Amino acid sequence: MPQRSILRATTKNAFNGLKYVLPQTRSFDTVLAYLYFYAYQGRLPGQSETLNNHLFRLKTTDEIKDPLRTFISDKEFVKLFVKALVSDEYNIPTEAVLRSPEELDAYAFPHSCVIKATHSSRRIVLREAGEAIDLSTLRSWFRHNYYRSSREYNYKHLRPKIIVEPYIGSGEPLEEFKIFCRDGQPKAVRYFHDRYGEDRRFWLDLDLCAVDRDNAPEPPIARDRLDDMLHVARSLSARFSFIRVDILRHRDRIYLNELTNLHNNAGYVFDNPGVEDTVNAMLFG
């Protein structure tokens, strides 16, 4: 194994070993942020305007402590933000918010639904046709603090809850458009052909043309629906220097999925250096 690969693996192990034992202070958050960045990027963060450099600075400065960033990180409260700034029609309806293990045990889950931790990332259960639900796993979510494993400060003070939503798109592809916005303006799109299924994803420009021409799909949405998405993205991102607006599309309706402060925790790895250069130019050029 090349020496740099060994160093990156060692750094990743150091991050995973230290994240739960180092004090939960901003100084140690920054130390761990450097370890995490090097483990995934193979370099230290710099001053140039690239996606990961920019997100590292956001993560390690007081900007990430903005109470609004904490508020919109909560999957229950972000719907209030969407309702106030654009319209409740862009929210996925809420079936229930469960605030304790006791409420969880007493709740009768719908036959088809999506179950998420409001205070975390990637804790989600899809129930399409009455499948059994592992309640022990869901109970463990109430003990989970995503900040401890990621050191993303915006999650630090979120109260553990579970939100239940209808499973829009059950049985068919559910498209997702992750719109990267800087100073209230959409700049680039990360497109998922099927958010919960087939793994086809592309970087797109604002005309929905693929940046990676070798894998270029046809523009996946009509211009008028794109304009609607971009309007929502502008409205929701206007109060932030940089944020990702995640929008789902189902049967020509669009819904806000979530607002993401730190894309991949400033550790996103591009498969293609040419695509990385193009995306950075779209974001900061």
C-alpha positions as CSV (number, residue, x, y, z in Angstrom):
1,M,0.0,0.0,0.0
2,P,1.4,3.5,-0.9
3,Q,2.7,5.5,2.0
4,R,0.0,8.2,1.5
5,S,-2.8,5.6,1.5
6,I,-1.4,4.2,4.8
7,L,-1.3,7.7,6.3
8,R,-4.9,8.4,5.2
9,A,-6.1,5.0,6.7
10,T,-4.2,5.8,9.9
11,T,-5.8,9.2,10.1
12,K,-9.2,7.8,9.6
13,N,-8.6,5.3,12.4
14,A,-7.4,8.1,14.6
15,F,-10.6,10.1,13.9
16,N,-12.8,7.1,14.6
17,G,-10.9,6.3,17.8
18,L,-10.9,9.9,19.1
19,K,-14.3,11.3,18.2
20,Y,-16.0,9.8,21.2
21,V,-13.3,10.4,23.8
22,L,-12.0,13.9,23.0
23,P,-13.9,16.7,24.9
24,Q,-16.9,18.2,23.0
25,T,-15.4,21.6,22.6
26,R,-14.8,23.8,19.6
27,S,-11.0,23.4,19.9
28,F,-11.2,19.6,19.8
29,D,-14.0,19.7,17.1
30,T,-11.4,21.5,14.9
31,V,-8.7,19.0,15.6
32,L,-11.1,16.2,14.6
33,A,-12.2,18.2,11.5
34,Y,-8.5,18.3,10.3
35,L,-8.2,14.5,10.8
36,Y,-11.5,13.8,9.0
37,F,-10.5,16.1,6.1
38,Y,-7.1,14.5,5.6
39,A,-8.6,11.0,5.9
40,Y,-10.9,11.6,2.9
41,Q,-9.1,14.3,0.9
42,G,-5.5,13.1,1.3
43,R,-4.4,16.7,2.0
44,L,-4.9,19.5,4.5
45,P,-7.6,22.2,3.8
46,G,-6.3,25.2,1.9
47,Q,-7.5,28.8,1.2
48,S,-8.5,28.2,-2.4
49,E,-12.3,28.3,-3.1
50,T,-13.1,24.6,-3.6
51,L,-16.2,22.8,-2.3
52,N,-14.4,20.9,0.5
53,N,-12.2,23.9,1.5
54,H,-15.2,26.1,1.8
55,L,-17.2,23.6,3.8
56,F,-14.2,23.0,6.1
57,R,-14.1,26.7,6.9
58,L,-17.9,26.7,7.5
59,K,-17.5,23.7,9.8
60,T,-14.7,25.2,11.9
61,T,-15.9,28.8,12.3
62,D,-18.7,30.3,14.3
63,E,-20.9,30.5,11.2
64,I,-21.9,26.8,11.8
65,K,-23.1,27.9,15.3
66,D,-25.8,30.1,13.8
67,P,-29.1,29.1,15.6
68,L,-30.9,29.1,12.3
69,R,-28.5,26.5,10.9
70,T,-29.3,24.4,14.0
71,F,-33.1,25.0,13.6
72,I,-33.2,23.8,9.9
73,S,-31.1,20.8,10.7
74,D,-34.0,19.4,12.6
75,K,-36.3,17.4,10.2
76,E,-39.4,18.5,12.1
77,F,-38.6,22.2,12.4
78,V,-37.3,22.7,8.8
79,K,-40.9,22.2,7.6
80,L,-41.8,25.4,9.6
81,F,-39.0,27.2,7.8
82,V,-40.3,26.0,4.4
83,K,-43.9,26.9,5.2
84,A,-42.9,30.4,6.2
85,L,-40.6,31.2,3.3
86,V,-42.2,29.4,0.4
87,S,-45.3,27.3,1.0
88,D,-46.5,24.2,3.0
89,E,-47.2,22.5,-0.3
90,Y,-43.5,21.9,-0.7
91,N,-43.4,19.9,2.6
92,I,-43.9,16.1,2.8
93,P,-46.8,15.7,5.1
94,T,-46.1,14.6,8.7
95,E,-47.9,11.5,10.0
96,A,-46.4,11.7,13.5
97,V,-43.5,13.0,15.6
98,L,-42.5,10.6,18.3
99,R,-40.7,12.3,21.2
100,S,-39.8,9.4,23.5
101,P,-39.4,5.6,23.4
102,E,-42.8,5.3,25.2
103,E,-44.5,7.2,22.3
104,L,-42.7,5.0,19.9
105,D,-43.9,1.8,21.6
106,A,-47.5,3.0,21.6
107,Y,-47.6,4.2,18.0
108,A,-49.2,2.1,15.2
109,F,-47.1,2.7,12.1
110,P,-48.8,3.2,8.7
111,H,-48.7,0.3,6.3
112,S,-46.4,2.4,4.1
113,C,-44.2,5.1,5.5
114,V,-40.8,6.6,5.9
115,I,-39.3,6.8,9.4
116,K,-36.5,9.2,10.2
117,A,-34.5,10.5,13.1
118,T,-35.1,14.2,13.1
119,H,-31.8,14.9,14.9
120,S,-29.4,12.8,12.8
121,S,-28.2,11.9,9.3
122,R,-28.8,8.7,7.3
123,R,-31.0,7.1,10.0
124,I,-34.0,6.2,7.9
125,V,-36.3,3.2,7.6
126,L,-38.5,2.6,4.5
127,R,-41.7,0.6,5.0
128,E,-43.4,-0.1,1.7
129,A,-45.9,-2.9,2.4
130,G,-46.3,-3.5,6.1
131,E,-42.9,-5.0,6.7
132,A,-41.9,-5.7,10.3
133,I,-40.2,-2.7,12.1
134,D,-37.2,-3.2,14.3
135,L,-38.3,-1.2,17.3
136,S,-35.0,-1.9,19.1
137,T,-33.2,0.0,16.4
138,L,-35.6,2.9,16.5
139,R,-35.3,3.1,20.3
140,S,-31.5,3.3,19.9
141,W,-32.0,6.5,17.9
142,F,-33.2,8.3,21.1
143,R,-29.8,7.7,22.6
144,H,-27.9,8.9,19.5
145,N,-26.2,12.2,19.2
146,Y,-24.9,12.7,15.6
147,Y,-22.7,15.5,16.6
148,R,-20.5,13.1,18.6
149,S,-19.8,11.0,15.6
150,S,-19.4,13.8,13.0
151,R,-18.5,16.9,15.1
152,E,-21.0,18.9,13.0
153,Y,-21.9,21.5,15.6
154,N,-25.3,22.3,14.1
155,Y,-26.5,18.8,15.4
156,K,-25.1,19.2,18.9
157,H,-28.1,20.5,20.7
158,L,-30.9,18.8,18.8
159,R,-33.5,16.9,20.8
160,P,-33.8,13.2,19.7
161,K,-37.1,12.6,17.9
162,I,-38.5,10.3,15.2
163,I,-40.7,11.7,12.4
164,V,-43.0,9.5,10.3
165,E,-44.0,10.5,6.8
166,P,-45.9,8.9,3.9
167,Y,-43.7,7.0,1.5
168,I,-44.1,9.1,-1.6
169,G,-42.9,7.2,-4.6
170,S,-43.2,3.8,-3.1
171,G,-42.6,1.2,-5.8
172,E,-41.3,3.7,-8.4
173,P,-38.2,5.9,-8.8
174,L,-38.0,8.9,-6.6
175,E,-35.8,11.6,-8.1
176,E,-33.7,13.9,-5.9
177,F,-32.1,17.2,-6.9
178,K,-29.4,18.4,-4.4
179,I,-29.0,22.1,-5.3
180,F,-25.9,23.7,-4.1
181,C,-26.4,27.4,-3.3
182,R,-24.0,30.2,-2.5
183,D,-25.2,33.6,-1.2
184,G,-28.8,32.7,-2.1
185,Q,-28.1,31.6,-5.7
186,P,-28.2,28.0,-7.1
187,K,-24.9,27.1,-8.6
188,A,-24.8,23.3,-9.2
189,V,-27.0,20.2,-8.9
190,R,-26.2,16.7,-7.8
191,Y,-28.9,14.5,-9.3
192,F,-30.1,11.1,-8.1
193,H,-32.2,9.2,-10.6
194,D,-33.7,7.0,-7.8
195,R,-33.0,8.3,-4.3
196,Y,-33.8,5.0,-2.5
197,G,-33.1,2.5,-5.3
198,E,-30.8,2.3,-8.4
199,D,-27.5,4.1,-7.8
200,R,-27.3,6.5,-10.8
201,R,-26.2,10.0,-9.9
202,F,-24.7,12.9,-11.8
203,W,-23.4,16.4,-11.4
204,L,-25.5,18.8,-13.5
205,D,-25.3,22.4,-14.4
206,L,-28.4,24.7,-14.1
207,D,-29.6,23.6,-17.5
208,L,-29.6,20.1,-16.1
209,C,-26.8,19.0,-18.5
210,A,-24.4,16.5,-17.1
211,V,-20.9,17.8,-16.2
212,D,-19.5,14.3,-16.9
213,R,-20.4,14.0,-20.6
214,D,-19.4,10.3,-20.7
215,N,-22.4,9.5,-18.6
216,A,-24.7,12.3,-19.7
217,P,-28.4,11.5,-19.2
218,E,-31.1,13.5,-20.9
219,P,-32.3,16.5,-18.9
220,P,-34.5,14.8,-16.3
221,I,-37.1,17.5,-15.9
222,A,-39.0,20.1,-17.9
223,R,-37.8,23.7,-17.8
224,D,-40.8,25.0,-15.9
225,R,-40.4,22.5,-13.1
226,L,-36.7,23.4,-12.9
227,D,-37.5,27.0,-12.6
228,D,-39.9,26.1,-9.7
229,M,-37.1,24.2,-8.0
230,L,-34.6,27.0,-8.4
231,H,-37.2,29.5,-7.0
232,V,-37.6,27.3,-3.9
233,A,-33.8,26.9,-3.6
234,R,-33.2,30.7,-3.8
235,S,-35.9,31.4,-1.2
236,L,-34.6,28.8,1.2
237,S,-30.9,29.6,0.8
238,A,-31.1,33.4,0.9
239,R,-30.2,33.5,4.6
240,F,-27.0,31.4,4.3
241,S,-23.6,31.9,2.7
242,F,-23.6,28.3,1.5
243,I,-26.2,25.5,1.8
244,R,-27.5,22.5,-0.1
245,V,-31.2,22.4,-0.8
246,D,-32.4,18.8,-1.3
247,I,-35.6,18.5,-3.4
248,L,-37.5,15.3,-4.2
249,R,-39.7,15.0,-7.4
250,H,-42.6,12.6,-7.6
251,R,-45.2,12.6,-10.4
252,D,-44.4,16.2,-11.3
253,R,-44.7,17.5,-7.8
254,I,-41.7,18.7,-5.8
255,Y,-41.0,18.5,-2.1
256,L,-38.3,19.7,0.2
257,N,-36.4,16.7,1.5
258,E,-33.9,18.6,3.8
259,L,-31.5,21.5,4.0
260,T,-27.9,20.3,4.4
261,N,-25.3,22.6,5.9
262,L,-22.2,20.4,5.4
263,H,-22.3,18.2,2.3
264,N,-20.6,14.9,3.3
265,N,-19.1,16.7,6.3
266,A,-16.6,18.4,4.0
267,G,-15.3,15.0,3.0
268,Y,-16.8,14.5,-0.4
269,V,-14.5,12.6,-2.8
270,F,-14.9,13.3,-6.5
271,D,-14.3,10.3,-8.8
272,N,-13.0,12.5,-11.6
273,P,-10.6,15.4,-11.1
274,G,-12.0,17.1,-14.3
275,V,-15.5,17.0,-12.9
276,E,-14.2,18.4,-9.6
277,D,-12.6,21.3,-11.3
278,T,-15.8,22.0,-13.3
279,V,-18.0,21.8,-10.2
280,N,-15.7,24.1,-8.2
281,A,-15.8,26.6,-11.1
282,M,-19.6,26.5,-11.1
283,L,-19.7,27.1,-7.3
284,F,-17.0,29.7,-7.0
285,G,-16.1,30.9,-10.5
